[in-house]
Amino acid sequence: MNTSHVHTEHVNVKNADGIRRLILALFVNLVLTVVQVIGGIISGSLALVADALHNFSDAASLLIALIARRWAEKPADENRTFGYKRAELIGAMINLTTLILIGIYLLFEAIMRVFETEPIAGWIVVIIACIALVIDVITAVLTYTMSKDSLNIRAAFLHNVADALSSVAVIIAGTLIILYEWYIVDTVCTFLIAGYVLFHGYVEIKSVIRILMQSVPTDIDINEVTKKLEEIENIKEVHHLHVWELNEHDRSLEAHVVISESGHQDAEKIKGQIKDILNESFQISHSTIEFEYESQSNNNNCCDNSIITPH
C-alpha cells in the first residue's frame, strides 16, 4: 500500500474542508455586515454602521487567510521550485500586523477613557454587540480546529477572538454603565482586551518572522544534529550545516559530510542512515548532502554530490 499517496489524499481532503470552512465564515461575516449597513441606514443608527465596519475588518482578515491558503496550495514551478507554501506566512504577517495595530489603538482608547468617559447610546449598542457575538462564536467554531496547525488561520482566528472579546466587553460594560453608571468597567475591559491582543499578536508574529528569516527551528539544536550525524560509522566530520523551515511543517537541511576512505563504497548506506536520523530525530524531510572524502576535505575538494530526497 502506498502510504505517501494515502497521506496526500488525507491532506487534500483536510485542505478542501478548511477552504469550505473559511468561505462559510467569510460569507456569514459579509452577510452580517450588509444587514448592519442596511439597518443602520434605515434606522439612522451610526452605532450599527460603525459595528458593520468593524465586522467588515474581520471579513477582510478571513479573506486574506483564504487567499493565502489557496495560493499556498499551488504546486512548485520553474520559478518557485520550493512551491508557494510561504504564501500562508505572508497572509499571517499581514493579519498579525493589523492585529497589533488594533491592540495599540485599543490601548490608546483605554488611556483616553481614563480621562474622559463616553456615555453608552442606549440598549441598541448592547443588542448589536450580542448579535455580533453570535457571529463571532460561529466564526470561531469554523476556524478553531484549523488555527491549531496554521499560523495563517490562527492570525485570522485571533482577529475574531479580539472582536468577540470586544463584544463581550460592550455587553458587560454597557449594561453596568446603563444601570449603575460604572464607567470604569469599560476602561478596565478595554485595557484587558488590548493586553490580550498585543500579547498574542507579539507571540505569533515572532514565529512568522523566525520562519521568514530562515532561523533554526526552536526545538532543534544544531550541535545535537551534528553530534548525531557524526556518530554514524565512517562519518568523520559534518560542517557547513544549515537548518531552516519552509513553513510550519516542512524543514530543510543542507550540510557537507566528510566520510572516511573506507566508507566510499558505503556512500548509499550512509545516505540512508542520515536520512533516517534526520526524519526520526528532527522531523527534517528534505536534505541536501554534499559528500567529501577525508583525504580531500582539507583542500576543500568535493568529489561527490548527493541529494537526499524526502520520504
N, C-alpha and C positions, 0 to 999 in steps of 0.2 A: 504493500500500500504506500502511495506517495504522500508522506506526511506533510511535506512542504506545500503540495497542491491543496491539501485539506486546510492547512493553516491560512493559505492565501484566500481561499473561499470564505473562511470564517472572518478574516479581516475585512473582505469586501462587503459581506453581509452586515457586519458591525458598522462600517463606514456609511453604508446606504441608510441604515436605521438612524445613524447620527444626523445625516443630512435631512432626513424627513423630520426629525425632532426639531432641528434648527429652523426649518421652513415653517413648521407649525407654530413655534414660539414667536417667530417673526410676524407671521400672519395675525396671531392673537394681539400682539402689541400694536400693529398697524391699524387693526380694526378699532381697538380702544382709542387710539389717537384720533382717528377720523370721527368717531362718535363724540368724543370730548370736544373737538373743534366745532362740530355742528351744534352740539348742545350749548357750548359757550357763546356762539354767535346768536343763536335763537334766544337764549336767556339773558344775554348781555353780561354773563359772568366771566370776568377776567381770570378768576381762580381756575375755572375749567380750562380755559385756553392755556394758561401757564402750566397746568399739570399735563396737558396734551403735549406741549413742547418737551417737558421733562420725560414723558413716556416715549416720545419720538427719539430721544437720545439713547434709550435702551434698545429700541428697534434698530438704530444705527449700529450699535455695538454688536448686535446679533447678525446684522447684515455683513459687517466686516469679518466676523468669525466664520460665517457661511462661505463668503467669497474665498477667504484664506484656505479653508478646508477643501473646497472644490479645486482650488489652484494646486494645493499640495498633492492631490491625487494624480496629477498629470505625470506620465511616465518620463523617464530620462530621455534626453535627446542629445544631438551632437554639440549643442551649445551649453547645456546643463547636464553634464554626464552623471552627476550625483542625483539628478531629479529635482523636483520642486518642493521637497519636504520642508524646507525652511520658510515657505510661504506662511505656514501657521505661526511661526515665530514673529514674522512681520506683523501679522494680524494681532498677536498678543501684545507686541510692543506698542502698537497704536492704541489699543483699548486700555492698556495699563497706564500709558502716559496720560490719556484723558481722565482715567480714574483718579490718578494722583492730583491732577488739576482740580477735579471736583472736590477732592478731600481738602485741598488748600482753600478753595472757595468756601466750603462749609466751615472751616476753621476761622476764616475771616468773618463770616456771617455770625458765628457764635461769639466772637470777640466784640463785634459791633453791638450785639444784643445785650451784652453786659451793661453797656452804657445807654442803650436806647431800646426799650421794649416795643414790640409791634402787636397790636390787637389782632385777634383771630376773627375773620369775617364770617361769623355765624357758623351754624352747624353744616352748611353746604360744603365747607372745606373738609370737615371730618368725614362726611359722606363720600366725597370724592376720594379721599385717602383710603377709605375702606374698599371702594371699587378697585382702586389701583393696587391695593394689597392683594386682592384676589387674583388679579392678572399676574402680579409678581410671583405669587405662590405657584400658579400654573406654569409660568416660565421656568421657575426654579426646579420644579419636578421634571420638566422636559430636558433640562440641561445638566442636572446634578451628576448623574452617572457618567456622562461624557467628560465632565470637568475633572474627574479624578485622574485621568491619564492624558490630558491635553492642556498645555499652558494657554493655547488659543481659546478654547472653550471656557477654561477657568477664568480668564480675564473677562469674558462676556458675562459669566455667571456672577462674578464679583460686582459688576455693574448692576446686575439685577438685585443682588443682596443689598447693596448700598441703597437702591431705590426702595426696596421692601422695608429696610430699617427706617428710612425717611418717612414712609407711610405710617409705620407703627408709631414713630415719634409724633407725627401730626395728630394721630388718633388719640394718643395718651395725653400729650401736652395740650392739644386743642380742647379736649374735654375738661381737663383740670383748669385751664385758663377761663373757659366759658363759665364753668360752675363756681370756681373758687378764686379766680384771678391769680393763680400760681404761675406767674410768668417765668420764674427761674427754671421750671421743669423743661420748658422749650430750649433754653440755653444749655442746660446740662445734657439733654438728649443730643443736641447738635454737636457738642464737644465730643461726646462718646462716639457718635457716628463718624465724625471727621477722623478721630483716632483710629477707629476700626479700618476705615477706607485707606488711610495713609500707611498703616502698618502692613496690611495685606498687599497693597499696591507695591510697597517697597520690597517686601519679601519675594513676590512673584517676578517683579521686573529684574531683580538681581539674577534670578535663574535664567531669564531670557538673555540678559547681557552676557552671562558666563558662556552660554552656548554660541551666541553670535561672535564672541571674541575667541572662540575655539579653545577655551580653557579646559584643563583636565577635569573630568567628572569628579565631583566632590567625594565619591566613595572609592576612588582609585588612587593608590599611592604608586607613583612612577617607580620608586625604588623597589617596591614589592613586586611589580611587574618584571623589572629587570632581574631581580633575585630568582623569581620563579622560572624564568626562561633560561637563566644561566645554570640552573640545576639539571637541565636536560643533558643527557650524555652526549659528548662531542661538541657541545657549545662552549666556547672559551670566553666569549665576551658579547655583550649586547650594548650598542651605543646608537647615538642619533635617534633616540626613541621619542616618538610623539604620539599622544593620545588626545582625541577630541571627539565631540559629538556633532552629528549632522542635525539631529533634533533630540527630543526627549528619549527616544527609544533606539536610535541607531548610533553605534560607536565605531570609530575607526582608529587604526593604529598603523604607523609606519616605523621601521627600525632597520638598522644594519646588524646582522648577526654574524659573528666570526666563528667558524667551525674548524675543527682540527683537520689535519690532512687525512687522518684515518676515517674521518666522518664524511669524506667526499662521496663515497658510494652510498651512503645512507641519507643523502640530502632530502629525498622524498619522505622518508620516515621521520626525519627531524621536522620537516614542514608540517606533517600531520600532527606531531606531538605539540608543536607550537600552537597550531590551530585549536586543538582540544583544550589546552590550558587557557588560552585567551577567551574561548567561549564559556567554558565551565567556571572559571575562577573570576573573570572580569566582565562577562557578558559583552565581549568585543567580537562582532560578527564579520567585520571587514578589515583585512590586514594586508599590508604591502611589505614584504620582507626582502631585503637585499642581502644575499649571502656573500661573505668574504671568507677567504681561506687564511688560516693562521700565518702562513709564510709570507703572505702578501699584504696583510692588513696594515702592517707598519708603513707600507708605501702608499696606502690608500688606493690600491688597485682592486677593483671589483671584478670578479671573474664569472659571477653567475647571478642573474636576477630572477627572482621567483615571486609570483603573485599568489597569495593565499586567498582564495575566494571564500565567501561566506557559505555556511551550511545551507 
